[in-house]
């Protein structure tokens, strides 16, 4: 059955431009991925009659893969499939494919195609309004590849689910939330979605809903981000999750990984304590893929306080240069201040050599664009995917620029200073640098965030040693005169993580 559905899908893809499908956030699942997702479900407690939901069905590849698996289960007698699809280009193919499945499946089989918006058609029931359905349909299994599409906060779909929207909404997490709502208690959903939801403030409400109403059972990661939708040219950090709708937290989460969607026979497996995967009040989801990663999480989580708890905070640089270009200058001069870019961070220190940018200076008249010339730790916000380290930092020394009372930072830099705006002690400055420049913290951040951006909110959530230990680390580092990662590693292990 699946082979036939794949053939009809490929014929559709050949005549439908990628650019048109991308506007809808529409990326079709490969047959290998569909089979893997169908096999992720735990069917040990399955009933004889199975209600299956595939929201945003497309041409029916995921539905076909799951029906094929259920077709092999002796305990299953009847399969009832519900599909949501509104794309007028796709619907004729979906109808043909489901008819083919019905004619070839061995079990009793029925299907329903809901030609209505998956989110809007259920908003009253989800929000428990006066118009909510008294007995809404609930499903034993939900399988989904939702649309990946950012929408505005006033988009009808975002307005329909305010409980899970915070910041910039994306259709994929609206679909995932509604699917969890559609599940029966103690039942499972398997979804392929971007990795972006696992951290960051924008996804806090979604994480609270998903991990409050359900529990992660399995996470599958892809080593190569361009090999998941191999025919679609999608450069997206993507993962597959299996979530159970339950209030009972499992002791472990199974984390598996493969290089691409074509080598599911070569999979690494790791059982990770649930508390090491889902942690903190923000419910960040950490994704270790080795025993070494688990040890990193355990070591960092030795402490409970964060930079803000210790009176420190990482912030994002102030100057958005393309917006403030009228205030920028090419040369130093009277009332001109140095503007620091990420290019000025080199080998653990901060210089102000020519950055290669057009403007390395800014006028001093806009107080909202400048900051005190005092001790900071600068950190690049963006690094290349292939670079060895994600956290690339440098110590900013005000003595190197003592002719200035103020400086400016471009917003592709993050910087650490005190919450109260006063100057960090020199030992604190070196101690913060040692932590961020260490292998331990770089590994920890990579486990948390798969993107190339260093998010200040996430750094501020990382557990750190108390201030007296940070200062001891800084004192040791300063005395050594060696800012290398190897030396930082040695010092923090001896002082804070022995």
C-alpha positions in Angstrom: 0.0 0.0 0.0 2.7 2.5 1.0 4.6 1.9 -2.2 1.5 2.9 -4.3 1.0 6.1 -2.2 4.6 7.0 -2.6 4.3 6.7 -6.4 1.3 8.9 -6.6 3.0 11.4 -4.2 6.1 11.5 -6.3 4.0 12.2 -9.4 2.4 15.1 -7.6 5.8 16.5 -6.4 7.1 16.4 -10.0 4.4 18.8 -11.2 4.0 21.0 -8.1 6.8 23.6 -7.6 8.7 23.4 -4.3 8.4 27.2 -4.0 4.6 26.9 -4.0 4.6 24.2 -1.3 7.1 26.1 0.8 4.7 29.0 1.1 2.3 26.6 2.8 5.0 25.1 5.0 4.3 21.9 3.2 7.1 19.2 3.2 6.2 15.6 2.4 7.5 12.7 4.5 9.8 10.1 2.9 8.6 6.5 2.9 11.6 5.5 5.1 10.7 8.2 7.7 7.0 7.2 7.6 7.8 3.6 8.2 10.1 4.5 11.1 7.5 6.8 12.7 4.8 4.1 12.4 7.1 1.6 14.1 7.8 4.0 17.0 4.3 3.4 18.5 4.1 1.1 21.5 1.2 -1.3 20.5 1.6 -3.6 23.5 -1.7 -2.5 25.0 -3.6 -1.9 21.7 -7.3 -2.5 21.5 -9.1 -4.4 18.7 -10.7 -1.3 17.3 -8.1 1.5 16.7 -9.0 5.1 16.0 -6.2 6.8 14.1 -5.8 10.6 13.4 -3.5 12.1 10.8 -3.9 15.9 10.8 -2.6 17.7 7.8 -2.6 14.3 5.9 -1.2 15.5 2.6 -1.2 12.6 0.2 -1.5 10.0 3.0 2.1 8.7 3.3 2.1 8.6 7.1 -1.4 7.2 7.3 -0.5 4.5 4.9 2.6 3.5 6.8 0.7 3.3 10.1 -2.2 1.3 8.5 0.4 -1.1 7.1 1.8 -1.7 10.5 -1.6 -2.1 12.1 -2.5 -4.5 9.3 0.2 -6.9 10.7 -1.1 -6.8 14.3 -3.2 -9.9 15.1 -5.1 -8.1 17.9 -6.3 -5.4 15.7 -9.7 -6.1 14.0 -10.8 -2.7 12.8 -9.0 0.5 11.9 -10.9 3.8 11.8 -8.8 6.6 10.1 -9.6 10.3 10.3 -7.7 12.7 8.0 -7.6 16.4 7.9 -6.7 18.1 4.6 -7.8 21.4 3.0 -5.3 21.7 0.1 -7.4 21.5 -3.1 -4.3 20.4 -5.1 -3.7 17.5 -2.7 -7.2 16.3 -1.9 -7.9 14.4 -5.2 -4.7 12.4 -4.7 -5.5 11.7 -1.0 -9.0 10.5 -1.9 -7.5 8.2 -4.5 -4.9 6.9 -2.1 -7.3 6.2 0.8 -9.6 4.4 -1.6 -6.7 2.2 -2.6 -5.8 1.5 1.0 -9.5 0.5 1.7 -9.4 -1.9 -1.2 -6.2 -3.6 -0.1 -6.1 -3.6 3.7 -6.9 -7.0 5.4 -8.6 -5.5 8.4 -12.0 -3.9 8.6 -11.2 -0.3 7.6 -13.1 3.0 7.4 -11.8 6.5 6.7 -13.1 10.0 7.0 -11.6 13.1 5.3 -12.3 16.3 7.2 -12.0 19.0 4.6 -11.8 21.8 7.2 -9.2 23.7 9.1 -7.7 21.4 11.7 -7.2 24.2 14.3 -10.1 26.5 13.6 -12.7 23.7 13.5 -11.8 22.7 17.1 -11.0 26.0 18.7 -14.2 26.1 20.8 -13.7 22.6 22.1 -10.0 23.2 22.8 -10.8 26.4 24.7 -13.8 24.9 26.5 -16.2 27.7 25.3 -20.0 27.6 25.4 -19.9 26.1 21.9 -17.5 23.3 22.8 -18.5 19.8 21.7 -19.8 17.7 24.6 -18.1 14.5 23.5 -15.3 15.3 21.1 -13.6 12.6 19.1 -10.6 11.1 20.8 -8.0 8.9 19.2 -5.8 5.9 20.1 -2.9 6.9 17.8 -2.0 10.3 16.2 0.7 10.5 13.6 1.7 13.8 12.0 4.0 15.9 9.9 2.5 19.3 10.4 3.1 22.4 8.3 6.2 24.3 9.3 5.1 27.9 8.9 5.5 31.0 11.1 2.4 33.0 11.3 1.6 36.4 12.9 0.2 36.6 16.4 -3.1 37.8 14.9 -3.4 34.8 12.6 -6.7 33.0 13.2 -4.9 29.8 14.1 -2.8 31.5 16.7 -5.8 33.4 18.1 -7.6 30.1 18.3 -5.0 28.6 20.8 -3.9 31.4 23.1 -2.9 28.9 25.8 0.1 27.7 23.8 1.1 30.9 22.1 3.9 33.1 23.5 5.9 35.2 21.1 6.2 34.1 17.5 3.7 31.3 16.6 4.4 28.5 14.3 1.8 26.2 12.8 3.8 23.1 13.7 3.4 23.5 17.5 -0.3 24.5 17.2 -0.9 21.2 15.3 1.1 19.3 17.9 -0.8 20.8 20.8 -4.2 20.1 19.2 -3.1 16.5 18.4 -2.3 16.0 22.1 -5.7 17.4 22.9 -7.2 14.9 20.5 -5.6 11.9 22.1 -7.2 9.5 24.5 -5.6 9.4 27.9 -2.7 7.0 28.0 -2.4 7.0 24.2 0.5 8.1 22.0 1.3 10.5 19.2 4.3 10.5 16.9 5.2 13.8 15.3 8.1 15.0 13.1 8.8 18.6 14.0 11.6 21.2 14.1 13.9 21.1 17.1 13.4 24.8 17.8 10.7 24.2 20.5 13.1 22.5 22.9 14.4 25.8 24.3 13.8 29.5 24.2 11.2 31.9 25.6 8.9 31.8 22.5 8.1 28.2 23.0 7.6 28.3 26.8 3.8 28.1 26.6 3.9 25.2 24.2 6.4 23.2 26.3 4.2 23.8 29.4 1.2 22.4 27.6 3.0 19.5 25.8 5.0 18.4 28.8 2.2 19.2 31.3 -0.5 17.2 29.5 1.9 14.5 28.1 5.3 13.0 28.7 8.1 12.4 26.2 8.7 8.7 25.6 11.1 8.8 22.7 13.1 11.4 20.7 14.8 10.6 17.4 17.4 13.0 16.1 19.0 13.3 12.7 22.8 14.0 12.5 22.5 15.6 9.1 19.9 18.4 9.1 19.6 18.4 5.2 18.9 14.7 5.0 15.5 14.5 6.7 13.3 15.7 3.8 16.0 14.8 1.3 13.9 15.5 -1.8 12.7 18.8 -0.4 15.9 20.7 0.3 14.9 21.6 3.8 17.7 22.9 6.0 15.9 22.5 9.3 17.0 20.9 12.5 14.3 18.3 12.7 13.3 15.6 15.2 10.7 12.9 15.7 9.0 12.7 19.1 6.8 10.1 20.7 4.6 11.6 23.3 2.2 9.8 25.7 -0.8 11.6 27.1 -0.4 10.8 30.7 0.4 12.3 34.1 2.8 9.5 34.9 6.4 10.5 34.2 8.5 7.6 32.9 11.9 7.0 34.5 13.8 7.4 31.2 13.4 8.9 27.7 14.7 6.8 24.8 16.9 9.0 22.6 17.8 7.6 19.2 19.7 9.1 16.3 20.5 8.4 12.7 22.5 10.2 10.1 19.6 10.7 7.7 16.2 9.4 6.7 17.8 6.6 4.6 19.8 4.8 7.3 17.3 3.9 10.0 19.0 0.5 10.2 22.1 2.2 11.7 20.7 3.8 14.9 22.3 4.7 18.1 20.2 4.3 21.3 20.5 5.9 24.7 18.2 5.7 27.7 18.4 9.0 29.5 16.8 9.8 32.9 13.7 11.9 32.3 14.9 14.5 34.8 18.0 15.0 32.7 16.0 15.6 29.5 13.2 17.9 30.9 14.5 20.3 33.4 13.9 23.7 35.1 10.9 25.9 35.4 11.0 26.7 31.7 10.9 23.0 30.8 13.9 23.1 28.5 14.4 19.8 26.7 18.1 18.6 26.6 19.1 16.1 23.9 22.2 14.1 24.9 23.3 11.4 22.4 26.1 9.8 24.4 27.1 8.8 27.9 29.5 11.7 27.8 26.6 14.1 27.2 24.8 12.6 30.2 27.9 13.2 32.4 28.0 16.8 31.2 24.4 17.3 32.2 24.9 15.7 35.6 28.0 17.9 36.3 26.4 21.2 35.4 23.2 20.3 37.3 25.4 19.9 40.4 24.5 23.5 41.0 21.0 25.1 41.1 21.7 28.8 40.9 22.0 30.7 37.6 23.9 33.8 36.5 20.9 36.0 37.4 20.7 34.3 40.9 24.3 35.4 41.4 23.6 39.0 40.3 25.0 38.5 36.8 23.2 38.5 33.4 24.0 37.9 29.8 22.4 40.5 27.5 22.3 41.1 23.8 24.4 43.9 22.2 22.4 47.1 21.8 23.2 48.5 18.4 21.3 47.2 15.3 23.7 48.7 12.8 21.5 48.6 9.7 18.8 50.6 11.7 21.2 53.1 13.2 23.4 53.7 10.2 22.9 57.5 10.5 24.7 57.3 13.9 27.6 55.2 12.7 31.0 56.5 11.6 33.9 55.2 9.6 36.7 56.9 11.5 37.5 57.8 15.1 36.9 61.4 16.0 35.5 63.8 18.6 32.3 62.4 20.1 32.9 59.1 18.4 32.9 55.9 20.5 34.2 52.4 19.5 31.5 50.0 18.2 32.4 46.4 18.9 31.4 43.5 16.6 31.8 39.8 17.0 34.9 40.1 14.7 36.6 41.9 17.6 36.6 38.8 19.8 39.9 36.9 19.2 41.7 34.3 21.3 39.9 35.1 24.5 40.3 38.9 24.3 38.5 41.8 22.7 40.3 44.2 20.4 39.2 47.1 18.2 41.2 46.4 15.1 39.4 47.1 11.8 36.5 44.6 11.8 36.0 44.5 8.0 32.7 46.3 8.5 32.1 49.7 7.0 31.5 51.4 10.3 33.6 50.7 13.5 32.5 53.9 15.4 29.3 55.4 16.7 28.4 58.9 17.8 28.0 59.4 21.6 24.8 61.5 21.4 22.3 58.5 21.6 22.6 57.4 25.3 20.3 54.4 24.6 22.8 53.0 22.2 25.9 53.1 24.4 27.0 51.5 27.7 29.6 52.1 30.4 33.2 51.3 29.6 33.7 48.6 32.2 34.5 44.9 32.6 32.5 42.6 30.4 32.7 39.1 28.9 31.7 39.3 25.2 30.3 36.3 23.4 29.5 35.8 19.8 25.8 35.4 19.1 26.3 33.5 15.8 28.8 30.9 14.7 29.1 28.7 11.6 27.7 25.2 11.8 31.0 23.6 11.1 32.9 25.5 13.8 34.3 23.5 16.7 32.8 25.6 19.4 29.4 27.3 19.8 30.4 29.5 22.7 33.2 31.9 21.6 34.0 34.5 24.2 36.5 37.2 25.0 37.3 39.3 28.0 36.7 43.0 27.5 39.2 45.1 29.4 38.2 48.8 29.9 41.9 49.7 30.5 42.6 48.9 26.8 40.2 51.8 25.9 40.6 54.1 28.9 40.2 57.2 26.9 36.4 56.4 26.6 33.8 56.6 29.3 31.3 54.7 27.1 31.4 52.1 24.3 28.9 50.4 22.1 28.1 46.8 21.2 26.5 45.5 18.0 23.6 43.2 18.5 25.5 40.1 17.1 27.4 40.2 20.4 26.1 39.0 23.7 27.8 40.4 26.9 27.8 39.5 30.5 27.7 42.2 33.2 26.1 42.7 36.6 22.3 42.9 36.9 22.5 46.2 38.8 24.7 47.8 36.2 27.7 48.2 38.4 31.1 46.9 37.3 32.0 43.3 37.6 34.9 42.5 39.8 38.0 41.5 37.7 38.0 38.0 39.2 34.3 37.6 38.5 35.0 38.6 34.9 37.7 36.1 34.4 35.6 33.4 36.2 32.6 34.0 33.9 34.9 33.8 30.9 36.5 30.5 32.2 33.0 28.9 32.5 31.8 30.0 29.1 35.1 29.2 27.4 35.2 25.7 28.9 34.5 22.5 27.0 32.0 21.6 29.7 29.8 24.6 29.1 30.1 24.4 25.3 29.0 20.8 25.3 26.1 21.6 27.7 24.9 24.4 25.4 25.1 22.2 22.3 23.0 19.6 24.1 20.4 22.2 24.8 20.4 24.2 21.5 21.1 22.7 18.1 21.1 26.1 16.3 24.1 28.3 15.5 22.7 31.1 17.6 23.8 31.7 21.2 20.6 32.8 23.1 21.2 35.0 26.1 18.0 33.7 27.8 19.3 30.2 27.5 22.7 31.1 28.9 21.0 32.8 31.8 19.2 29.5 32.6 22.3 27.4 32.9 23.2 26.4 36.5 26.5 27.9 37.6 28.7 27.7 40.7 28.1 30.3 43.4 29.9 33.7 43.2 32.7 32.8 45.6 33.6 29.8 43.4 33.3 31.9 40.2 35.7 34.4 41.8 38.2 31.7 42.8 38.1 30.3 39.2 38.8 33.8 37.9 41.6 34.5 40.3 43.3 31.2 39.3 42.8 32.0 35.6 44.1 35.5 35.9 47.2 34.4 37.7 48.0 31.8 35.1 47.9 34.2 32.2 46.6 31.4 30.0 43.1 32.0 28.5 43.1 28.8 26.5 40.1 26.4 26.7 42.4 23.6 28.0 43.5 25.8 30.9 39.9 26.9 31.6 38.9 23.2 31.6 41.6 22.3 34.1 40.8 25.2 36.5 37.0 24.8 36.6 37.3 21.0 37.1 39.7 21.5 40.0 37.8 24.4 41.7 34.1 23.7 40.9 33.5 20.2 39.5 36.0 18.0 41.3 
